Amino acid sequence: MQPEHPCILVSNDDGIDAPGIKALHRELASIGNVKVVAPDRERSAASHSLTLQVPIRAQHLSEDVVSVNGTPTDCIMLAIKNLLKVKPDLVVSGINRGANMGDDITYSGTVAAAMEATLLGTPAIAISLDRGDDNGFDYAAAARIAREVSLAVLARGLPEGTLLNVNVPNLTSEEIQGVKITRLGKQVYEDLIIEHTDPRGRPYYWIGGQQETWSIEPNTDYTAVADGFVSITPIHLDLTDYRTFALLEGWELDNITEAARAGRDK
Ligand code: MN
């Protein structure tokens, strides 16, 4: 089932010069034909945004590396729909500088690139490296994990609409405890907005204050990484909350059209 020379599209949100994407490119080149199409600068927290108001341009830095002045989502769409001559067998996004766990995945450009690939029908993996104790990042072990997860997905595929969100602890290959299949955790941000006053006496704000704290719950991505395990969370893009159907049925929402009509005629 696995293609002999798979085409692997690589992107990220830290920018094309980030050490994480370079480590990923190097490692994946041992298992396939890698094309890198990535933002020309850091676009962390770009989420799943598309650039619609200005033109996007692609600069070919080499045969297999293209820099784009757009978001991670722009990169994947442009690559799959235009730049690549063949449809990729796999998209790998990362290796992000910092974990993408819990609610943070809704802001993440790294995960969004994998989401876009999934929407376009290509199996995708997002991979992020947790910050080390010394605030450092050593991508070597995470790159090898990315290679192994990539081989697994190339061999087996993924269910329709599902991507894998992988978070790797900042440890050596020998120190990593194993792999856990996890659910998204929950973090609590405090003092999130920093307010200061500029020299003209007007307030300005920075988003992103203190380090977040996490609620420690079993089987979450955060707990797995904190315990030294690679966390793999399957993410599905059907955001429908099927559990809430019955609840909403009980709201008797049919009445709102009647009420809206009555309101209009007043
Ligand atoms: Mn990033």
Residues whose N, C-alpha, C, O or C-beta is under 5 A from the ligand:
A	BS01	MN	D13 D14 S44 N96 R97
